[in-house]
Amino acid sequence: MEDYKEIMKELLLRFYSPIGVGGGNKIHKSTQELLSMFRGVIPSTPITEHDVFEVMKDCSFEIEHKILTQEVCIYEGDEEKGIPAEYDKVEVGRVLLWVLYEV
């Protein structure tokens, strides 16, 4: 049987780094998003979110707290007077995500 966790580590480190070197873009992904990404090449039955978590920890990827925001209209404005609408970002949630840097 294949050691899927080792294959996952190899694939992950081919495209992402746990540290920002070389100017790679910083991105955030959930464990579920990473599992979906791996399922594109690894059979879905033998791997779980737990395997993804272990791979991420073994490869020294960090976790970051993200505040999710959504832009909402706080003033509709007045078209007749030429006053534009005003928008503000409002917190809609918080989530912990893995930090990856594109290679």
N, C-alpha and C positions, 0 to 999 in steps of 0.2 A: 504494500500500500504506500502511496506517495505521502511524504511529509508535507502536507499542505501549508502548515505554518511557515516552514522554511521557504517555500515557493512564494508565499505572501510577502515575507520579509524582503526577498530578492526583488520582487516586482515593485514593492513600495519604495524601496531605496533606489531603484532605477529612475524613478520619476519624481521623487520627493526627498527632502532632507529635513531632519529635525532642527537644524540651525540655519539661519539666514546667511548664506555665503554665496557670492557670485551674482548678487542682485536678483535672485529668483523671487517671484511674487509670493507674498504671504497669503495663504488661504486657510479657511476653517472648514472642517467636515465633521459630521457626527459619526459615531460608530456605525449606525445604520447605513449612512451614505457610503462609508468605506466598505461595508459588507456587500452592498449592492454593486460597487465597483469591482470587487474581487469575484463576484458571482458571474461576471462577464467572461471569465476564463477558467474558473475553478468550479467543479460541480457543487451545486448548492447543498446537497445532503451532508457532506462531511464537515462543513464549516459553519460556525455560529458567530453571533456577536461576541461571545466570550473569547473565541479564537482571535477575532479582530482586536479586542482589548489587549490580550496577551502580546500580540505582535506589536502593537503600538507602544506598549510599555517596554518590551524587549529592545525595540529600536530607539528608545529614549525620546519619543515624541512627547511634547508638553501639552497640557490642557489649559485652555484660557476661558475666562468668563466673558460672555458676550451679551450685551444689552440689545435686544431687538426693538427697532423703532419703525413707526409708520408715519408718513406725512399726512396730516389732517388739516382741513381748512378751519382757521380760527376767525376769519373775517371774510365774508363773501364779496366784499368790495361793492362799488357802485359804478356800473358801466356808463350811466348817463353823465356822471361827474368825472369819469376817467380814473376812478380810484381802483387799483388792482386788488384782487383777492390776496389775502395773506395766509401763509401756511406755516405750520410748526411741526416738528417731529415729536411724537408722543411714544413713550415706552409701551410696548405691547407684550413684552416677555423677556425672560432671561434664560440662557442656556449655556451649558459647558460644552466646549467643542475642542477637538484635536487641532493643534497648530501644525501646518505643513508648509514647507517652502518648495516651490517648483524648482526643479533642477534644470 
